[in-house]
Amino acid sequence: MPGLQSIALLALSNIFMTFAWYAHLRDLRDKPWWIAAFISWGIALFEYLIQVPANRIGYQVYSLGQLKILQEVITLSIFVPFAVFYMGQKLTWNYAGAALCLAGAVFFIFRDAAPQATG
């Protein structure tokens, strides 16, 4: 099932991406920015090693736009727990609003791909 395999790999790659982009704000805040950049780059390497095959696999069953919207949904799904539990941010209604907007994006990008009812 390339679709599910792609989603699983994109979720894993997004965990690395989220840490590469934001963990330095907590863990390396006392270090110079260039040290944080090099460490983040090292983490991002693992993200790319997973993300590139994930997109190649996913492109077998999803359009480019569908892959992008899936990535955005996965990003929010990974980012919210990261922000709350790792970074200590408050969970606000803004996240629910963002999720609602993404649900609309999913609807529009996948609506033409849905099976047509016959009868």
MARTI-658034 format. One line per field, with one value per residue: residue number from 0; residue in three letters; x negated, y, z negated of N, C-alpha, C in turn. Coordinates in nm, 4 decimals. Last residue first. Example, Ala and Ser with C-alpha at 12.3 -4.5 7.8 and 13.67 -1.06 7.14 Angstrom:
REM MARTI-658034
n	c(1 / 0) $
res	c(SER / ALA) $
n.u	c(-1.2850 / -1.3190) $
n.v	c(-0.2250 / -0.5690) $
n.w	c(-0.7080 / -0.7800) $
ca.u	c(-1.3670 / -1.2300) $
ca.v	c(-0.1060 / -0.4500) $
ca.w	c(-0.7140 / -0.7800) $
c.u	c(-1.2900 / -1.3200) $
c.v	c(0.0030 / -0.3300) $
c.w	c(-0.7870 / -0.7800) $
REM end
This chain:
REM MARTI-658034
n	c(118 / 117 / 116 / 115 / 114 / 113 / 112 / 111 / 110 / 109 / 108 / 107 / 106 / 105 / 104 / 103 / 102 / 101 / 100 / 99 / 98 / 97 / 96 / 95 / 94 / 93 / 92 / 91 / 90 / 89 / 88 / 87 / 86 / 85 / 84 / 83 / 82 / 81 / 80 / 79 / 78 / 77 / 76 / 75 / 74 / 73 / 72 / 71 / 70 / 69 / 68 / 67 / 66 / 65 / 64 / 63 / 62 / 61 / 60 / 59 / 58 / 57 / 56 / 55 / 54 / 53 / 52 / 51 / 50 / 49 / 48 / 47 / 46 / 45 / 44 / 43 / 42 / 41 / 40 / 39 / 38 / 37 / 36 / 35 / 34 / 33 / 32 / 31 / 30 / 29 / 28 / 27 / 26 / 25 / 24 / 23 / 22 / 21 / 20 / 19 / 18 / 17 / 16 / 15 / 14 / 13 / 12 / 11 / 10 / 9 / 8 / 7 / 6 / 5 / 4 / 3 / 2 / 1 / 0) $
res	c(GLY / THR / ALA / GLN / PRO / ALA / ALA / ASP / ARG / PHE / ILE / PHE / PHE / VAL / ALA / GLY / ALA / LEU / CYS / LEU / ALA / ALA / GLY / ALA / TYR / ASN / TRP / THR / LEU / LYS / GLN / GLY / MET / TYR / PHE / VAL / ALA / PHE / PRO / VAL / PHE / ILE / SER / LEU / THR / ILE / VAL / GLU / GLN / LEU / ILE / LYS / LEU / GLN / GLY / LEU / SER / TYR / VAL / GLN / TYR / GLY / ILE / ARG / ASN / ALA / PRO / VAL / GLN / ILE / LEU / TYR / GLU / PHE / LEU / ALA / ILE / GLY / TRP / SER / ILE / PHE / ALA / ALA / ILE / TRP / TRP / PRO / LYS / ASP / ARG / LEU / ASP / ARG / LEU / HIS / ALA / TYR / TRP / ALA / PHE / THR / MET / PHE / ILE / ASN / SER / LEU / ALA / LEU / LEU / ALA / ILE / SER / GLN / LEU / GLY / PRO / MET) $
n.u	c(2.5693 / 2.2599 / 2.0327 / 1.6876 / 1.4266 / 1.2245 / 1.0777 / 1.1987 / 1.1344 / 0.8816 / 0.8747 / 1.1018 / 1.0461 / 0.8036 / 0.8921 / 1.0610 / 0.8672 / 0.7282 / 0.9199 / 0.9175 / 0.6585 / 0.6809 / 0.8647 / 0.7106 / 0.5152 / 0.6665 / 0.7284 / 0.4179 / 0.1991 / -0.1053 / -0.4267 / -0.6436 / -0.7878 / -0.6778 / -0.3951 / -0.3215 / -0.4774 / -0.4278 / -0.1491 / -0.1681 / -0.3340 / -0.1974 / 0.0239 / -0.0947 / -0.2181 / 0.0000 / 0.1090 / -0.1038 / -0.1161 / 0.1317 / 0.0764 / -0.1239 / 0.0100 / 0.2010 / 0.0357 / -0.0594 / 0.1554 / 0.0763 / -0.0535 / -0.3161 / -0.3885 / -0.4693 / -0.7337 / -0.8399 / -0.7945 / -0.9608 / -1.2184 / -1.2323 / -1.2067 / -1.4362 / -1.6404 / -1.5408 / -1.5795 / -1.8526 / -1.9129 / -1.8172 / -2.0242 / -2.2161 / -2.0900 / -2.0973 / -2.3724 / -2.4066 / -2.2421 / -2.3605 / -2.5947 / -2.4960 / -2.4007 / -2.5607 / -2.3505 / -2.1269 / -1.9413 / -1.9176 / -1.6640 / -1.4722 / -1.5409 / -1.6008 / -1.3563 / -1.2764 / -1.3819 / -1.4419 / -1.1928 / -1.0537 / -1.1993 / -1.1530 / -0.8759 / -0.8654 / -0.9447 / -0.7177 / -0.5234 / -0.6238 / -0.5946 / -0.3127 / -0.2478 / -0.3661 / -0.2153 / 0.0364 / -0.0215 / -0.1206 / -0.0831) $
n.v	c(0.5051 / 0.5629 / 0.7995 / 0.8030 / 0.8296 / 1.1262 / 1.3077 / 1.5473 / 1.5915 / 1.6527 / 1.9257 / 1.9824 / 1.8373 / 1.9520 / 2.2116 / 2.1591 / 2.0771 / 2.3152 / 2.4550 / 2.2939 / 2.3399 / 2.6097 / 2.5843 / 2.4406 / 2.6312 / 2.8254 / 2.7400 / 2.6053 / 2.4869 / 2.6538 / 2.4894 / 2.3195 / 2.1771 / 1.9218 / 1.9492 / 2.1548 / 2.1157 / 1.8413 / 1.8397 / 2.0155 / 1.8864 / 1.6638 / 1.7800 / 1.9649 / 1.7779 / 1.6400 / 1.8511 / 1.8972 / 1.6549 / 1.6605 / 1.8763 / 1.7542 / 1.5367 / 1.6772 / 1.8014 / 1.5738 / 1.2914 / 0.9546 / 0.7245 / 0.7828 / 0.9617 / 0.8059 / 0.7452 / 1.0020 / 1.0798 / 0.8935 / 0.9489 / 1.2141 / 1.1675 / 1.0356 / 1.2088 / 1.4421 / 1.3790 / 1.3562 / 1.6281 / 1.7576 / 1.7145 / 1.8795 / 2.1251 / 2.1588 / 2.1902 / 2.4278 / 2.6057 / 2.6098 / 2.7346 / 2.9805 / 3.1061 / 2.9920 / 2.8815 / 2.8994 / 2.7415 / 2.4740 / 2.3884 / 2.5710 / 2.6104 / 2.3631 / 2.2639 / 2.3569 / 2.2199 / 1.9628 / 1.8803 / 1.8763 / 1.6835 / 1.4472 / 1.4369 / 1.4083 / 1.1494 / 1.0214 / 1.1098 / 1.0001 / 0.7277 / 0.7141 / 0.7945 / 0.5862 / 0.3710 / 0.4410 / 0.4315 / 0.1751 / -0.1182) $
n.w	c(0.9677 / 0.8051 / 0.6820 / 0.7383 / 0.5018 / 0.5033 / 0.6364 / 0.6009 / 0.3282 / 0.2354 / 0.2075 / 0.0459 / -0.1943 / -0.2712 / -0.3260 / -0.5437 / -0.7225 / -0.7524 / -0.9010 / -1.1302 / -1.2214 / -1.2883 / -1.4983 / -1.6776 / -1.7277 / -1.8573 / -2.1060 / -2.2388 / -2.4679 / -2.5388 / -2.5314 / -2.5799 / -2.3977 / -2.4325 / -2.4465 / -2.2562 / -2.0274 / -1.9772 / -1.9258 / -1.6891 / -1.4944 / -1.3984 / -1.2783 / -1.1072 / -0.9300 / -0.8249 / -0.6781 / -0.5004 / -0.3629 / -0.2315 / -0.0611 / 0.1005 / 0.2151 / 0.3637 / 0.5536 / 0.6899 / 0.6205 / 0.5218 / 0.6053 / 0.6498 / 0.4622 / 0.2460 / 0.3210 / 0.3200 / 0.0555 / -0.0756 / 0.0226 / -0.1033 / -0.3833 / -0.4684 / -0.4196 / -0.5361 / -0.8080 / -0.8210 / -0.7792 / -1.0025 / -1.1825 / -1.0607 / -1.0825 / -1.3592 / -1.3885 / -1.2424 / -1.3886 / -1.6401 / -1.5607 / -1.4800 / -1.7100 / -2.0155 / -2.2904 / -2.4411 / -2.3108 / -2.2593 / -2.3400 / -2.2374 / -1.9768 / -1.8760 / -1.7925 / -1.5309 / -1.3053 / -1.3956 / -1.4934 / -1.2492 / -1.1048 / -1.2544 / -1.2085 / -0.9354 / -0.8934 / -0.9996 / -0.8151 / -0.5789 / -0.6386 / -0.6492 / -0.3866 / -0.2373 / -0.3246 / -0.2284 / 0.0528 / 0.1152 / 0.0000) $
ca.u	c(2.6994 / 2.3376 / 2.1460 / 1.8179 / 1.5049 / 1.3188 / 1.0220 / 1.2055 / 1.2739 / 0.9136 / 0.7688 / 1.0921 / 1.1689 / 0.8093 / 0.7931 / 1.1157 / 0.9717 / 0.6634 / 0.8781 / 1.0398 / 0.6971 / 0.5877 / 0.8982 / 0.8334 / 0.4765 / 0.6069 / 0.8287 / 0.5223 / 0.2871 / 0.0346 / -0.3321 / -0.5689 / -0.8214 / -0.8231 / -0.4665 / -0.2627 / -0.4687 / -0.5633 / -0.2035 / -0.0888 / -0.3748 / -0.3228 / 0.0432 / -0.0175 / -0.2959 / -0.0970 / 0.1882 / -0.0597 / -0.2311 / 0.1031 / 0.1777 / -0.1514 / -0.1080 / 0.2432 / 0.1138 / -0.1523 / 0.1070 / 0.1282 / 0.0921 / -0.2578 / -0.3552 / -0.3369 / -0.6346 / -0.8474 / -0.7268 / -0.8176 / -1.1520 / -1.2444 / -1.1060 / -1.3065 / -1.6614 / -1.5429 / -1.4459 / -1.7723 / -1.9623 / -1.7397 / -1.8953 / -2.2424 / -2.1171 / -1.9685 / -2.3056 / -2.4752 / -2.2172 / -2.2239 / -2.6008 / -2.5580 / -2.3053 / -2.5530 / -2.4600 / -2.2460 / -1.9192 / -2.0429 / -1.7825 / -1.4738 / -1.4888 / -1.7135 / -1.4110 / -1.2341 / -1.3377 / -1.5455 / -1.3050 / -1.0077 / -1.1919 / -1.2885 / -0.9278 / -0.8202 / -1.0339 / -0.8490 / -0.5096 / -0.6140 / -0.7293 / -0.3941 / -0.2003 / -0.4085 / -0.3601 / 0.0133 / 0.0365 / -0.2092 / 0.0000) $
ca.v	c(0.4512 / 0.5308 / 0.7092 / 0.8586 / 0.7464 / 1.0375 / 1.1735 / 1.4905 / 1.5697 / 1.5121 / 1.8642 / 2.0353 / 1.8173 / 1.8091 / 2.1894 / 2.2138 / 1.9819 / 2.2046 / 2.5048 / 2.3072 / 2.2049 / 2.5689 / 2.6614 / 2.3805 / 2.5054 / 2.8569 / 2.7176 / 2.7068 / 2.4424 / 2.6277 / 2.5915 / 2.3752 / 2.3191 / 1.9410 / 1.8617 / 2.1455 / 2.2483 / 1.8905 / 1.7713 / 2.0501 / 2.0105 / 1.6442 / 1.6673 / 2.0138 / 1.8793 / 1.5687 / 1.7867 / 2.0035 / 1.6994 / 1.5562 / 1.8924 / 1.8773 / 1.5139 / 1.5915 / 1.8815 / 1.6628 / 1.4002 / 1.0879 / 0.7189 / 0.6734 / 1.0162 / 0.8676 / 0.6382 / 0.9203 / 1.1502 / 0.9021 / 0.8251 / 1.1960 / 1.2437 / 0.9687 / 1.0689 / 1.4298 / 1.4099 / 1.2363 / 1.5275 / 1.7672 / 1.6488 / 1.7371 / 2.0705 / 2.1453 / 2.0768 / 2.3049 / 2.5812 / 2.5580 / 2.5991 / 2.8943 / 3.0601 / 3.0808 / 2.8606 / 2.9671 / 2.8868 / 2.5406 / 2.3143 / 2.5321 / 2.7254 / 2.4486 / 2.2178 / 2.4267 / 2.3588 / 2.0430 / 1.8971 / 1.9618 / 1.8212 / 1.5012 / 1.4426 / 1.5337 / 1.2573 / 1.0030 / 1.1401 / 1.1461 / 0.7838 / 0.6762 / 0.8727 / 0.7253 / 0.3719 / 0.4348 / 0.5488 / 0.2911 / 0.0000) $
ca.w	c(0.9326 / 0.9251 / 0.6552 / 0.7735 / 0.5942 / 0.4344 / 0.6318 / 0.7344 / 0.3691 / 0.2582 / 0.2883 / 0.1814 / -0.1179 / -0.2382 / -0.2204 / -0.4201 / -0.6834 / -0.6811 / -0.7689 / -1.0518 / -1.1801 / -1.1825 / -1.3788 / -1.6246 / -1.6652 / -1.7272 / -2.0025 / -2.2231 / -2.3608 / -2.5719 / -2.4865 / -2.6917 / -2.4117 / -2.4308 / -2.5393 / -2.3904 / -2.0892 / -2.0012 / -2.0448 / -1.8080 / -1.5586 / -1.4718 / -1.3702 / -1.2216 / -1.0020 / -0.9086 / -0.7839 / -0.5914 / -0.4414 / -0.3307 / -0.1657 / 0.0243 / 0.1306 / 0.2536 / 0.4592 / 0.6209 / 0.7045 / 0.4933 / 0.5819 / 0.7276 / 0.5943 / 0.2456 / 0.3043 / 0.4422 / 0.1642 / -0.1078 / 0.0623 / 0.0420 / -0.3096 / -0.4809 / -0.3834 / -0.3901 / -0.7572 / -0.8414 / -0.6851 / -0.8786 / -1.2059 / -1.0793 / -0.9498 / -1.2909 / -1.4530 / -1.2014 / -1.2458 / -1.6259 / -1.6176 / -1.3790 / -1.6094 / -1.8980 / -2.1947 / -2.4929 / -2.3157 / -2.2224 / -2.3825 / -2.3778 / -2.0517 / -1.9156 / -1.9206 / -1.6524 / -1.2932 / -1.3286 / -1.5853 / -1.3585 / -1.0576 / -1.2414 / -1.3462 / -0.9941 / -0.8486 / -1.0608 / -0.9578 / -0.5922 / -0.6216 / -0.7655 / -0.5013 / -0.2192 / -0.3461 / -0.3732 / -0.0118 / 0.1217 / 0.0000) $
c.u	c(2.8063 / 2.4755 / 2.2204 / 1.9262 / 1.6427 / 1.3966 / 1.1175 / 1.1537 / 1.2858 / 1.0532 / 0.8011 / 0.9874 / 1.1513 / 0.9335 / 0.7939 / 1.0210 / 1.0397 / 0.7638 / 0.8121 / 1.0091 / 0.8239 / 0.6232 / 0.8092 / 0.8777 / 0.5980 / 0.5628 / 0.7733 / 0.6197 / 0.4028 / 0.1096 / -0.1906 / -0.4728 / -0.7433 / -0.8619 / -0.6173 / -0.3532 / -0.4199 / -0.5594 / -0.3456 / -0.1367 / -0.2979 / -0.3564 / -0.0810 / 0.0022 / -0.2207 / -0.1778 / 0.0953 / 0.0228 / -0.1901 / -0.0118 / 0.1612 / -0.0513 / -0.1351 / 0.1276 / 0.1605 / -0.0797 / 0.0095 / 0.0764 / 0.1556 / -0.1050 / -0.3020 / -0.2929 / -0.4937 / -0.7468 / -0.7311 / -0.7411 / -1.0012 / -1.1837 / -1.1132 / -1.2031 / -1.5330 / -1.5624 / -1.4415 / -1.6303 / -1.8804 / -1.7878 / -1.8144 / -2.1145 / -2.1435 / -1.9865 / -2.1705 / -2.4113 / -2.2833 / -2.1940 / -2.4637 / -2.5754 / -2.3682 / -2.4622 / -2.4493 / -2.3674 / -2.0392 / -2.0328 / -1.9144 / -1.6102 / -1.4846 / -1.6670 / -1.5265 / -1.3008 / -1.3217 / -1.5078 / -1.4145 / -1.1191 / -1.1531 / -1.2862 / -1.0691 / -0.8633 / -0.9950 / -0.9443 / -0.6445 / -0.5984 / -0.7280 / -0.5344 / -0.2846 / -0.3697 / -0.4141 / -0.1352 / 0.0102 / -0.1537 / -0.0883) $
c.v	c(0.5395 / 0.4861 / 0.6853 / 0.7540 / 0.8093 / 0.9540 / 1.0742 / 1.3481 / 1.5111 / 1.4899 / 1.7181 / 1.9633 / 1.8615 / 1.7813 / 2.0439 / 2.1926 / 2.0294 / 2.0975 / 2.3952 / 2.3581 / 2.2083 / 2.4299 / 2.6249 / 2.4534 / 2.4342 / 2.7308 / 2.7502 / 2.6671 / 2.5418 / 2.5821 / 2.5538 / 2.4878 / 2.3877 / 2.0858 / 1.8856 / 2.0678 / 2.2394 / 2.0238 / 1.8166 / 1.9729 / 2.0391 / 1.7682 / 1.6385 / 1.9032 / 1.9299 / 1.6681 / 1.7129 / 1.9473 / 1.8070 / 1.5984 / 1.7844 / 1.8953 / 1.6353 / 1.5612 / 1.8009 / 1.7478 / 1.4851 / 1.1870 / 0.8552 / 0.6725 / 0.9088 / 0.9178 / 0.6965 / 0.8061 / 1.0714 / 0.9706 / 0.8278 / 1.0623 / 1.2207 / 1.0360 / 0.9869 / 1.2858 / 1.3908 / 1.2570 / 1.3996 / 1.6672 / 1.6456 / 1.6579 / 1.9201 / 2.0848 / 2.0517 / 2.1806 / 2.4512 / 2.5231 / 2.5336 / 2.7517 / 2.9621 / 3.0201 / 2.9629 / 2.9522 / 2.9649 / 2.6925 / 2.3855 / 2.4802 / 2.6977 / 2.5715 / 2.3049 / 2.3840 / 2.4295 / 2.1903 / 1.9831 / 1.9848 / 1.9159 / 1.6484 / 1.4997 / 1.5471 / 1.3896 / 1.1158 / 1.1272 / 1.1868 / 0.9361 / 0.7355 / 0.8423 / 0.8105 / 0.5136 / 0.4370 / 0.5522 / 0.4152 / 0.1256) $
c.w	c(0.9629 / 0.8811 / 0.7858 / 0.7448 / 0.6169 / 0.5361 / 0.5668 / 0.7386 / 0.5088 / 0.3160 / 0.3217 / 0.2668 / 0.0267 / -0.1533 / -0.1759 / -0.3037 / -0.5548 / -0.6399 / -0.6874 / -0.9105 / -1.0946 / -1.1309 / -1.2622 / -1.4987 / -1.6060 / -1.6541 / -1.8642 / -2.1130 / -2.3534 / -2.4476 / -2.5286 / -2.6549 / -2.5235 / -2.4588 / -2.5445 / -2.4856 / -2.2331 / -2.0753 / -2.0791 / -1.9311 / -1.6878 / -1.5529 / -1.4535 / -1.3247 / -1.1238 / -0.9907 / -0.8802 / -0.7071 / -0.5416 / -0.4220 / -0.2728 / -0.0890 / 0.0430 / 0.1594 / 0.3398 / 0.5167 / 0.6232 / 0.5966 / 0.5553 / 0.7165 / 0.6894 / 0.3816 / 0.3149 / 0.4371 / 0.2943 / 0.0042 / 0.0333 / 0.0854 / -0.1594 / -0.3902 / -0.3926 / -0.3448 / -0.6065 / -0.7901 / -0.6970 / -0.7732 / -1.0763 / -1.1036 / -0.9590 / -1.1522 / -1.3860 / -1.2639 / -1.2009 / -1.4810 / -1.6056 / -1.4304 / -1.5116 / -1.7908 / -2.0822 / -2.4011 / -2.3672 / -2.2312 / -2.3559 / -2.4197 / -2.2018 / -1.9939 / -1.9687 / -1.7828 / -1.4277 / -1.3272 / -1.5229 / -1.4597 / -1.1714 / -1.2008 / -1.3442 / -1.1400 / -0.9125 / -1.0205 / -1.0289 / -0.7385 / -0.6325 / -0.7563 / -0.6253 / -0.3393 / -0.3349 / -0.4069 / -0.1614 / 0.0524 / 0.0000) $
REM end
